[in-house]
Amino acid sequence: MKINEKNLCIFATTPPYDYEGFLNKRGEVNKAFQRRYFVLKGNLLFYFEKKYDKEPLGVIIVEGCTIELSEETEQYCFQIVFNGNRTYILSADNQEQMEGWMKVLTCAGYEFKRVVVAELQRQLDEIESSKKQRLGQEIPNPIPSKPPRTRSNPFNRPAPPPPSSQRLADKPMPINGFSGTESSTSSSSCATTNSLAAAAPSQTVLSTSQLFEKMHKHFRNDVMIDVDLHRAAKELAAKPLIEI
């Protein structure tokens, strides 16, 4: 596997970090413990000679390994064991730091995260299934939905039947365009027509122009009476009360 050292150094020195702090590391050649600054990002454990160094001294890939307590004489000592490969022995300053480092290193591997995700998915599936069962027990019969409202058009009515010949025979025929039976709104015109017909008993059938002329003369007389009265009242009001 090729590693770009420049990008790896930038990644190692760029926060945020999952965990960081000083540990004592036992050397591979020199068995003495040396103090190093460790930074954990994902499953990569970088260690520096000093805290603010720009380049790490090395990196440990925390995959396929186990985190165990060490049998070294040093206190608060633990180890990262790779099967068939090197074992890294580390020592913390106190019990709390040692437990913190062992916990985060155990959870840093991909295999651990895969198991955690699988367990979370299983719990989520159980919650979903229990929720569906509970909803099915609470609502055994769903409420039926209301049928859609239908609106009827009042103009959609069947046409009236055509008038039969018998009904046409029974209906009185109009005389010269005027019917003998009219509504209450045309009662005055009917009365006028009847009076004009009574005034001329000898003429049972009148033309339209003759009938219109008689009606016009009759209404003109009534209107002219009102006009004459209006003119007389107007002239009387125009005269002075006292003539000198």
Backbone as a ProteinNet text record, in pm:
[ID]
protein_1_A
[PRIMARY]
MKINEKNLCIFATTPPYDYEGFLNKRGEVNKAFQRRYFVLKGNLLFYFEKKYDKEPLGVIIVEGCTIELSEETEQYCFQIVFNGNRTYILSADNQEQMEGWMKVLTCAGYEFKRVVVAELQRQLDEIESSKKQRLGQEIPNPIPSKPPRTRSNPFNRPAPPPPSSQRLADKPMPINGFSGTESSTSSSSCATTNSLAAAAPSQTVLSTSQLFEKMHKHFRNDVMIDVDLHRAAKELAAKPLIEI
[TERTIARY]
84.4	0	88.4	65.4	142.7	80.9	165.6	120.8	187.1	105.2	156.4	194.6	324.2	371.1	326.5	324.3	285.7	140.6	51.9	-89.9	-112.4	-35.9	-50.8	-7.6	97.3	140.9	38.2	-22.1	-126.7	-245.7	-285.1	-397.8	-368.8	-245.7	-210	-206.6	-175.1	-160.2	-281.2	-389.5	-508.9	-617.7	-658.5	-769.5	-901.1	-1010	-1022	-967.7	-938.6	-886.8	-989.2	-988.6	-1076.6	-1025.2	-894.7	-835	-688.8	-633.3	-493.5	-439.4	-305.8	-241.7	-104.8	-33.3	101.8	93.4	179.4	197.3	346.3	381.3	518.9	520.1	606	610.6	743.7	731.5	852.3	907.5	1037.3	1098.1	1118.7	1130.7	1148.4	1291.9	1388.9	1530.9	1572.9	1551.6	1580.4	1458.2	1470.5	1355.5	1311.4	1377.5	1337.1	1210.6	1133.6	1012.9	1050.9	995.7	1017.5	882.3	884.7	759.5	727.6	606.2	561.7	419.8	390.5	255.5	173.8	61.4	-20.8	-148.6	-186.8	-309.4	-383.9	-512.9	-596	-697.6	-694.2	-791.4	-844.5	-969.9	-1025.7	-958.8	-904.5	-831	-679.9	-633.6	-491.1	-441.3	-340.5	-281.1	-141.5	-132.7	-4.4	66.7	200.1	277.1	390.7	407.8	506	609.4	722.9	824.4	780.9	722.5	668.9	526.2	458	315.8	291.5	366.9	340.5	435.3	485.8	570	486.9	549.5	480.8	472.3	558.6	557.6	558.8	476.8	478.6	599.8	638.7	746.6	698.8	574.2	520.3	369.6	311.6	166.2	136.4	33.4	-12	-154	-178.4	-312.9	-384.1	-486.2	-555	-660.9	-616.7	-705.9	-648.7	-737	-693.2	-606.3	-630.9	-549.3	-639.5	-581.1	-652.4	-582.1	-661.2	-608.8	-615.1	-501.3	-493.4	-408.2	-426.9	-337.7	-202.6	-98.3	37.3	87.6	176.2	235.9	368.2	397.6	520.6	517.5	635.2	645.9	600.6	599.4	554.2	405.2	368	227.6	150.4	19.2	-73.7	-23.3	15	73.6	-27.6	-42.7	-128.2	-55.9	-111.8	-42.5	-140.7	-91.1	-165.5	-102.4	-178.3	-123.5	-175	-83.6	-115.7	-75.3	-166.1	-138.7	-26.7	82.9	194.6	284.5	256.2	337.2	382.1	418.2	473.1	365.8	408.9	323.8	374.5	284.5	320.8	282.2	378.7	356.1	358.4	250.7	233.7	203.6	237.4	216.8	159.1	54	-10.5	36.3	-4.4	39.2	-46.7	-173.5	-260.3	-365.2	-445.7	-546.1	-652.6	-692.3	-797.4	-751.5	-628.8	-578.4	-565.2	-519.4	-502.9	-638.6	-740.9	-873.7	-931.3	-907.6	-957.4	-894.6	-761.5	-692.9	-735	-747.6	-788.2	-930.8	-1017	-1154.8	-1161.5	-1096.2	-1105.2	-1032.6	-923	-851.7	-931.1	-1006.1	-1090.9	-1203	-1254.1	-1365.3	-1319.5	-1189.7	-1139.6	-1140.2	-1138.1	-1127.4	-1254.6	-1237.5	-1352	-1443.2	-1386.7	-1467.8	-1560.8	-1510.9	-1594.7	-1710.4	-1681.9	-1786.8	-1889.2	-1845	-1938.3	-2034.2	-1980.2	-2065.8	-2165.1	-2118.5	-2207.8	-2320	-2286.9	-2389.3	-2490.3	-2443.1	-2534	-2628.1	-2575.8	-2660.1	-2763.2	-2721	-2815.5	-2925.1	-2888.9	-2989.2	-3088.6	-3037.5	-3127.3	-3225.1	-3175.8	-3264.6	-3368.6	-3325.4	-3419.5	-3528.9	-3491.6	-3591.9	-3690.3	-3641	-3731.8	-3828.3	-3778.7	-3866.2	-3973.4	-3934.4	-4031.4	-4137.1	-4095.6	-4191.9	-4287.3	-4234.4	-4321.6	-4417.8	-4371.8	-4460	-4574.2	-4544.2	-4650	-4749.2	-4699.2	-4789.5	-4879.2	-4822.6	-4902.3	-5009.7	-4974.2	-5073.3	-5182	-5144.6	-5245.5	-5340.1	-5293.3	-5380.7	-5470.3	-5420.5	-5500.9	-5610.1	-5582.4	-5679.9	-5705.1	-5792.5	-5816.7	-5894.4	-5993.6	-6076.3	-6054.7	-6000.3	-5980.9	-6113.7	-6116.4	-6238	-6263	-6383.7	-6409.6	-6414.1	-6362.6	-6361	-6498.8	-6532.7	-6660.9	-6665.2	-6782.6	-6791.9	-6782.1	-6732.9	-6721.2	-6857.5	-6864.7	-6989.2	-7020.2	-7146.7	-7191.1	-7283.7	-7260.1	-7341.4	-7425.3	-7553.7	-7644.4	-7665.8	-7672.9	-7697.1	-7847.6	-7901.2	-8047.3	-8097.9	-8008.9	-8053.1	-8062.8	-8008.1	-8017.7	-8152.4	-8258.9	-8393.2	-8449	-8535.3	-8594.1	-8684.1	-8684.4	-8767	-8914.5	-9002.9	-9147.4	-9200.1	-9303.7	-9359.3	-9421.5	-9417.5	-9478.1	-9628.8	-9689.5	-9836.3	-9910.9	-10009.9	-10091.4	-10194.6	-10252.2	-10354.3	-10477	-10512.6	-10630.2	-10610.3	-10484.3	-10456.5	-10458.7	-10409.2	-10414.4	-10558.1	-10646	-10786.3	-10858.5	-10825.2	-10891.2	-10845.2	-10723.4	-10670.4	-10736.6	-10782.5	-10848	-10747.9	-10790.4	-10706.1	-10704.3	-10590.9	-10584.3	-10656.6	-10707.6	-10778.1	-10685.5	-10649.3	-10564	-10433.8	-10372.5	-10242.8	-10250.4	-10369.4	-10384.1	-10464.1	-10411	-10477	-10583.6	-10690	-10798.3	-10761.1	-10661.1	-10616.9	-10473.4	-10443	-10308.9	-10282.7	-10159.1	-10120.5	-10167.8	-10144.4	-10191.5	-10120.2	-9996.8	-9920.4	-9978.4	-10054.3	-10112.2	-10262.7	-10317.6	-10464	-10520.8	-10443.8	-10495.1	-10508.1	-10404.9	-10412.1	-10526.5	-10555.7	-10667.5	-10799.6	-10809.7	-10933.7	-10955.4	-10846.1	-10857.8	-10901.5	-10844	-10880.1	-11025.4	-11072.3	-11212.4	-11307.9	-11268.3	-11355.5	-11363.6	-11248.7	-11249.5	-11331.1	-11324.2	-11404.7	-11552	-11588.8	-11728.5	-11782.5	-11695.2	-11740.5	-11774	-11720	-11749.2	-11797.2	-11924.1	-11974.6	-11991.4	-12011	-12034.3	-11907.9	-11790.6	-11663.6	-11605.5	-11633.4	-11584	-11438.1	-11392.6	-11254.4	-11192.1	-11084.6	-11014	-10872.6	-10824.2	-10685.6	-10592.7	-10466.2	-10368.7	-10349.6	-10343.9	-10323.8	-10443	-10565.7	-10685.3	-10689.3	-10660.7	-10662.6	-10556.2	-10436.5	-10332.1	-10370.8	-10438.7	-10479	-10581.2	-10678.1	-10777.2	-10711.7	-10617.2	-10547.5	-10467.3	-10401.2	-10321.7	-10408.4	-10524.8	-10614.6	-10665.9	-10698.6	-10751	-10646.8	-10519.9	-10414.9	-10375.9	-10384.7	-10348.8	-10443.5	-10573.9	-10669.4	-10635.7	-10602.2	-10568.2	-10441.6	-10342.6	-10216.7	-10234.8	-10312.9	-10332.2	-10406.4	-10496.1	-10564.7	-10461.8	-10369.7	-10264.8	-10174.6	-10141.3	-10055.5	-10123.6	-10257	-10329.9	-10333.8	-10355.7	-10357.3	-10221.5	-10114.2	-9980.3	-9949.2	-9990.7	-9966.6	-10044.4	-10171.3	-10252.4	-10190.6	-10142.5	-10081.4	-9953	-9878.8	-9753.1	-9778.9	-9883.8	-9918.4	-9969.5	-10045.2	-10097.6	-9985.4	-9885.6	-9773.7	-9687.4	-9686.1	-9603.4	-9666.4	-9800	-9862.9	-9832.6	-9817.5	-9793.9	-9918.6	-9894.1	-10006.4	-10093.9	-10031.4	-10104.1	-10069.9	-10171.8	-10150.3	-10169.8	-10075.1	-10082.1	-10133.4
-118.5	0	124.2	213.2	336	441.6	513.1	617.3	747.6	850.3	984.2	1046.2	1058.7	1104.1	1247.8	1332.5	1471.1	1481.4	1414	1416.3	1349.5	1245	1177.1	1266.2	1346.1	1438.6	1547.9	1598.6	1700.9	1643.3	1520.9	1455.9	1434.3	1396.9	1367.5	1492.8	1607.9	1731.2	1823.5	1779.3	1863.4	1814.5	1899	1859.4	1863.4	1804.3	1747.7	1605.7	1564.8	1431.7	1352.4	1222.3	1136.1	1123.7	1120.5	1111.2	1152.2	1211.1	1254.9	1263.1	1253.6	1263.9	1196	1216.2	1158.9	1015.6	927.9	790.5	755.9	657.8	605.6	481.7	483.5	375.2	300.3	169.3	86.2	64.7	92.2	80.7	-63.3	-80.7	-215	-263.4	-172.6	-207.9	-174.5	-48.2	-3.9	-32	-123.4	-168.5	-69	44.3	144.8	217.3	271.8	346	489.6	540.1	677.9	749.5	874.3	950.6	1007.1	979.2	1023.9	1082.9	1170.2	1230.8	1155.8	1096.9	1013.5	1087	1065.7	1124.3	1013.6	995.7	894.3	962.3	925.3	974.6	853.9	819.2	699.8	575.8	496.4	377.2	394.8	520.7	549.8	614.9	555	605.5	661.3	795.3	861.7	890.6	886.8	928.6	1020.5	1128.4	1233.1	1235.2	1292.9	1311.9	1420.5	1529.8	1638	1667	1746.4	1769	1844.7	1947.7	2033.3	2006.4	1885.9	1852.1	1849.7	1882.5	1886.4	1749.3	1656.3	1523.6	1419.2	1314	1208	1117.5	1052.9	954.7	822.5	792.5	667.6	663.9	559.7	542.6	394.8	365.9	229.6	217.3	125.2	101.6	3.7	51.6	-27.9	-114.1	-219.8	-315.6	-455.3	-550	-688.5	-707.7	-633.7	-641.6	-647.1	-673.3	-674.3	-581.3	-519.7	-429.1	-503.6	-524.5	-606	-536.8	-578.9	-535.8	-606.9	-533.5	-588.7	-642.5	-739.9	-799.2	-733.4	-617.6	-546.3	-497.5	-473.6	-426	-281.3	-208.9	-70.7	-66.2	32.9	48.3	111.1	81.6	134.8	103.8	-18.6	-59.5	-146.6	-123.4	-205	-224.2	-309.9	-343	-360.8	-332.9	-354.9	-476	-584.4	-711.8	-743.4	-761.4	-807.7	-954.9	-1036	-1181	-1211	-1266.6	-1303.8	-1188.3	-1067.8	-950.4	-883.5	-759.1	-687.6	-655.1	-644.6	-602.4	-469.1	-368.6	-235.9	-228.6	-195.9	-185.8	-37.7	6.9	147.5	156.5	273.3	295.4	434.9	443.4	572	622.9	748.9	810.4	766.7	729.6	689.3	590.8	540.8	439.8	495.8	618.8	679.4	693.9	739.9	753.4	617.3	517.7	385.6	329.4	342.6	292	368.9	501.9	581.3	540.4	519.5	479.7	339.1	246.7	111.3	109.4	193.5	197	252	364.1	424.9	341.1	276.2	192.2	66	14.4	-101.6	-66.9	54.4	97.1	158.9	169.5	240.1	153.5	21.8	-66.7	-72.4	-104.6	-114.5	-229.4	-339.7	-456.1	-424	-351	-312.9	-224.2	-125.8	-36.4	-112.7	-213.2	-292.2	-370.1	-426.7	-500.2	-406.5	-286.1	-189.4	-148.2	-119.6	-79.2	-191.7	-316.9	-429.9	-444.2	-423.8	-433.7	-320.1	-201.9	-89.6	-112.5	-168.5	-197.4	-302.8	-402.6	-504.9	-445.9	-358.5	-294.7	-205.6	-136.2	-51.2	-133.6	-248.3	-335.4	-388.1	-421.8	-469.2	-359.6	-237.8	-126.5	-102.7	-108.4	-86.4	-195.7	-321.4	-431.6	-425.6	-393.5	-382	-265.7	-157.7	-43	-77.8	-153	-192.4	-286.5	-379.4	-469.6	-394.6	-296.7	-219.3	-138	-79.5	-3.3	-95.1	-217	-310.7	-355.8	-367	-404.5	-290.6	-170	-55.4	-23.4	-39.9	-6.4	-133.3	-225.3	-347.8	-322.9	-233	-202.4	-57	-33.9	105.8	176.4	304.1	384	402.5	365.2	382.3	530	558.3	697.2	735.9	861.8	913.1	914.5	882.3	888.1	1032.5	1053.6	1191.4	1255.7	1383.7	1458.4	1480	1458.5	1480.5	1601	1689.1	1809.7	1798.4	1820.5	1811.1	1948.7	1951.7	2076.5	2098.8	2209.9	2231.8	2252.8	2285.4	2309.5	2180.5	2072.8	1944.8	1879.9	1932.1	1879.1	1833.6	1734.7	1691.6	1799.7	1810.8	1911	1875.6	1977.5	1949.2	1885.4	1804.8	1739.2	1841.8	1816.8	1911.6	1917.5	2034.1	2047	1960.1	1892.7	1807	1889.5	1828.8	1900	1932.7	1843.1	1868.7	1991.9	2007.5	2124.7	2250.8	2246.9	2364.7	2401.9	2300.6	2329.4	2392	2346.2	2400.6	2539.8	2579.6	2711.9	2819.2	2930.2	3037.9	3105	3127.2	3190	3340.3	3405	3551.4	3621.3	3736.7	3819.6	3930.7	3930.4	4034.1	4048.5	3936.8	3940.2	3957.6	3976	3995.2	3880.9	3814.8	3700.8	3748.2	3668.9	3704.8	3680.8	3593.2	3563	3604.4	3703.4	3756.1	3755	3777.5	3781.8	3909.5	3918.8	4034.2	4161.2	4147.8	4268.1	4337.3	4261.9	4323.8	4334.6	4345.6	4353.3	4482.9	4592.7	4722.2	4726.1	4665.4	4664.5	4577.7	4467.7	4381.7	4454.9	4531.6	4606.9	4709.8	4774	4875.2	4810.5	4693.6	4622.8	4582.1	4534.2	4492.5	4610.2	4724.7	4842.2	4891.3	4884.5	4927.5	4831.2	4704	4607.1	4623.5	4661.2	4683	4809.1	4906.8	5032.3	5012.2	4914.1	4888.7	4746.1	4718.6	4582.2	4532.7	4627.6	4585	4531.4	4579.5	4536	4428.5	4308.3	4198.4	4168.3	4200.1	4175.1	4305.8	4349.2	4473.1	4439.5	4524.4	4507.3	4557.9	4521.8	4561.6	4712	4775.3	4921	4996.2	4947	5013.3	4999.7	4880.3	4860.1	4944.8	4955.6	5038.2	5185.6	5229.8	5371.6	5403.8	5313.6	5335.6	5341.5	5247.7	5247.7	5375.1	5422.5	5544.1	5665	5671.7	5786.4	5784.1	5664.5	5654.1	5698	5647.3	5684.5	5831.2	5885.4	6027	6118.6	6082.2	6166.2	6171	6054.5	6051.9	6130.8	6119.3	6189.5	6340.2	6382.3	6525.8	6590.2	6515.6	6571.9	6603.4	6511.4	6534.4	6649	6659.9	6769.3	6903.7	6912.2	7038.4	7078.7	6982.2	7014.5	7063.5	7002	7043.3	7184.8	7217.4	7351.6	7457.2	7427	7522.9	7548.8	7441.6	7459.6	7539.5	7520.5	7593.6	7742.4	7774.8	7914.9	7982.2	7908.9	7965.9	7995.5	7907.2	7931.4	8047.1	8073.6	8182.6	8319.5	8326.7	8455.5	8508.2	8636.6	8692.7	8680.9	8679.1	8664.2	8792.5	8904.8	9033.2	9106.3	9135.3	9208.4	9357.9	9435.6	9582	9642.8
0	0	0	-97.5	-104.7	-13.7	57.1	149.9	111.5	91.3	64.4	198	221.6	352.6	382.1	278.8	301.8	346.3	273.3	311.5	446.1	474	602.5	717.9	696.8	801.6	825	715.6	731	804.8	769.8	837	984.3	1018.7	1157.5	1243.7	1185.3	1263.8	1254.2	1188.4	1172.6	1266.8	1364.4	1451.3	1372.8	1426.4	1561.4	1570.6	1693.5	1720	1800.8	1782.1	1861.9	2006.2	2020	2153.7	2141.6	2245.8	2242.8	2385.1	2397.8	2527.9	2527.6	2636.4	2650.9	2702.7	2645.3	2690.4	2685.1	2763.3	2758.9	2670.3	2569.6	2471.1	2484.3	2487.3	2495.6	2354.2	2334.2	2203.1	2160.2	2027.1	1973	1993.1	1974	1993.7	2135.2	2173.1	2309.2	2394.5	2487.6	2565.6	2671.9	2681.1	2779.5	2729.3	2824.9	2791	2753.9	2647	2602.2	2595.7	2639.4	2645.3	2506.1	2461.1	2329.9	2342.2	2241.9	2238.7	2133.1	2174.3	2087.2	2045.4	1919	1861.7	1789.2	1821.4	1757.1	1664.9	1535.4	1437.2	1360.4	1387.9	1325.7	1379.6	1289	1331.6	1315.1	1309.6	1297.1	1426	1486.4	1610.6	1577	1573	1545.5	1677.4	1674.3	1793.2	1748.9	1827.6	1800.7	1914.3	1882.9	1988	2084.8	2029.7	2111.1	2065.8	2145.6	2120.5	1991.2	1961.7	1846.9	1730	1717.1	1602.8	1475.1	1361.9	1233.4	1168.4	1206.9	1148.6	1259.7	1243.6	1346.1	1329.5	1439	1433.2	1372.6	1389.1	1335.8	1349.5	1294.2	1300.6	1320.9	1401.8	1428.2	1374	1282.3	1227.8	1320.5	1386.7	1488.8	1420.1	1351	1285	1302.9	1330.5	1347.8	1469.2	1574.9	1696.5	1817.8	1931.6	2058.6	2156.6	2244	2345.8	2479.2	2540.6	2661.5	2767.2	2891	2998.4	2983.4	3018.5	3004.3	3138	3129.8	3249.2	3284.5	3228	3259.4	3403.6	3455.2	3594.4	3608.9	3500.1	3506.3	3539.9	3618.9	3653.5	3535.5	3534.3	3433.7	3291.2	3271	3144	3068.8	2936.4	2849.9	2717	2629.3	2506.5	2391.1	2271.2	2146.5	2079.9	2072.3	2028.5	1888.1	1792.3	1657.1	1648.1	1603.8	1598.1	1498.3	1548.3	1463.4	1426.9	1476.5	1445.5	1575.2	1563.4	1678	1779.6	1904.4	2014.8	2068	2070.1	2121	2268	2352.4	2496.6	2534.3	2597.8	2633.9	2782	2838.6	2981.7	3002.5	3086	3115.3	3250.3	3279.3	3404.9	3522	3497.2	3607	3553	3646	3611.2	3516.8	3540.3	3456.6	3312.3	3289.7	3153.8	3085.9	3160.4	3101.6	3056.4	3139.6	3102.6	2983.7	2981.3	2868.9	2736.8	2737.3	2614.9	2570.7	2661.7	2624.6	2566.5	2620.7	2570.9	2428.3	2402.8	2269.3	2164.9	2202.5	2106.9	2073.2	2170.4	2142.9	2044.9	2054.4	1968.7	1837.1	1813.7	1694.9	1570.9	1583.2	1467.5	1385	1257.7	1166.2	1205.9	1247.9	1283.7	1399.4	1497.9	1611.5	1564.7	1478.6	1428.2	1345.9	1269.3	1190.7	1280.8	1388.3	1481.9	1549.9	1585.6	1650.9	1557.1	1430.1	1333.5	1311	1303.3	1285	1404.5	1525.7	1644.9	1648.7	1612.7	1609.9	1506.1	1391.8	1289.6	1337.2	1410	1463.8	1564	1652.1	1748.9	1680.8	1575.3	1502.4	1435.3	1378.6	1316.3	1419.6	1539.4	1643.9	1687.4	1698.5	1738.1	1632.7	1504.9	1398	1395.4	1411.7	1409.7	1528.7	1647.9	1765.4	1752	1688.6	1668.5	1575.2	1467.8	1375.3	1442	1524.1	1594.4	1691.1	1762.1	1856.2	1785.1	1673	1596.4	1542.4	1502	1453.1	1561.4	1685.9	1795.5	1839.2	1836.2	1878.7	1777.9	1648.6	1544.8	1462.9	1514	1437.2	1309.3	1315.7	1199	1159.9	1044.6	1004.3	981.7	1012	994.3	845.2	797	652.4	616.6	502.4	455.9	404.3	416.9	371	219.1	162.2	15.1	-32.3	-149.7	-199.7	-219.1	-188.9	-202.9	-350.5	-385	-522.3	-526.1	-618.4	-634	-760.2	-746.2	-860	-921.2	-1051	-1123.6	-1133.6	-1077.5	-1083.1	-1223.8	-1318	-1455.5	-1536.3	-1479.9	-1550	-1519	-1578.9	-1558.8	-1693.2	-1691.8	-1819.7	-1876.9	-2007.2	-2075	-2060	-2049.3	-2037	-2164.7	-2153	-2273.3	-2367.1	-2496.9	-2592.1	-2573.3	-2595.5	-2577.4	-2678.3	-2627.4	-2713.3	-2788.8	-2886.8	-2968.2	-2886.3	-2788.4	-2706	-2619.3	-2562.4	-2478.2	-2560.4	-2682.8	-2768.4	-2803.5	-2817	-2849.8	-2731.7	-2608.9	-2488.7	-2456.1	-2496.2	-2460.5	-2543.8	-2483.1	-2561.4	-2652.7	-2774.4	-2874.5	-2854.2	-2874.6	-2859.4	-2972.8	-2938.9	-3036.8	-3079	-3210.3	-3266.9	-3190.1	-3151.3	-3085	-2935.6	-2873.7	-2727.9	-2672.6	-2568.1	-2507.1	-2411.5	-2394.9	-2304.4	-2161.2	-2130.3	-1992.6	-1979.3	-1905.3	-1880.4	-1732.4	-1691.5	-1549.8	-1486.8	-1355.5	-1279.8	-1318.2	-1372.2	-1407.6	-1529.3	-1614.4	-1734.4	-1724.7	-1602	-1583.3	-1638.2	-1622.1	-1669.8	-1820.6	-1889.3	-2035.7	-2083.9	-2010.2	-2047.3	-2030.6	-1920.5	-1897.3	-2006.4	-2046.3	-2152.8	-2282.2	-2311.6	-2434.7	-2433.3	-2317.1	-2306	-2321.6	-2261.4	-2273.2	-2416	-2485.8	-2625.6	-2709.8	-2677.6	-2752.1	-2724.5	-2598.8	-2565.6	-2629.8	-2643.7	-2705.8	-2851.5	-2915.5	-3056.4	-3071.1	-3034.2	-3038.4	-3180.4	-3273	-3410.3	-3473.9	-3428.6	-3483	-3392.1	-3421.4	-3338.2	-3366.7	-3489.1	-3526.1	-3567.9	-3498	-3528	-3571.8	-3662.3	-3702.4	-3592.5	-3603	-3500.2	-3498.1	-3613.2	-3618.6	-3561.4	-3587	-3532.6	-3380.6	-3332.6	-3188.3	-3120	-3178.4	-3120.6	-3120.4	-3224	-3231	-3124.5	-3098.8	-2994.5	-2856.1	-2832.3	-2703.5	-2686.2	-2791.8	-2782.7	-2750.5	-2814	-2788.6	-2646.6	-2597.3	-2461.1	-2358.1	-2371	-2277	-2291.4	-2412.2	-2433.8	-2359.8	-2358.6	-2286.3	-2136.9	-2080	-1936.5	-1907.7	-1995.4	-1972.4	-1988.5	-2086.5	-2109.1	-1993.2	-1928.1	-1809.8	-1701.8	-1679.3	-1578.3	-1621.3	-1747.6	-1795.7	-1777.4	-1807.5	-1789.4	-1643.4	-1556.7	-1413.3	-1366.5	-1415.9	-1377.4	-1426.4	-1547.8	-1601.8	-1523.3	-1488	-1411.7	-1275.3	-1209.8	-1078.7	-1089.5	-1197.4	-1216.4	-1240.3	-1323.1	-1347	-1221.4	-1142.8	-1017.3	-919.3	-916.1	-824.2	-870.8	-1001.2	-1053.6	-1030.1	-1010.3	-986.4	-846.5	-831.1	-697	-610.2	-480.3	-388.3	-388.6	-403.2	-404.2	-532.3	-614.6	-736.7	-710.5	-756.1	-738.2	-865.3
[MASK]
++++++++++++++++++++++++++++++++++++++++++++++++++++++++++++++++++++++++++++++++++++++++++++++++++++++++++++++++++++++++++++++++++++++++++++++++++++++++++++++++++++++++++++++++++++++++++++++++++++++++++++++++++++++++++++++++++++++++++++++++++++

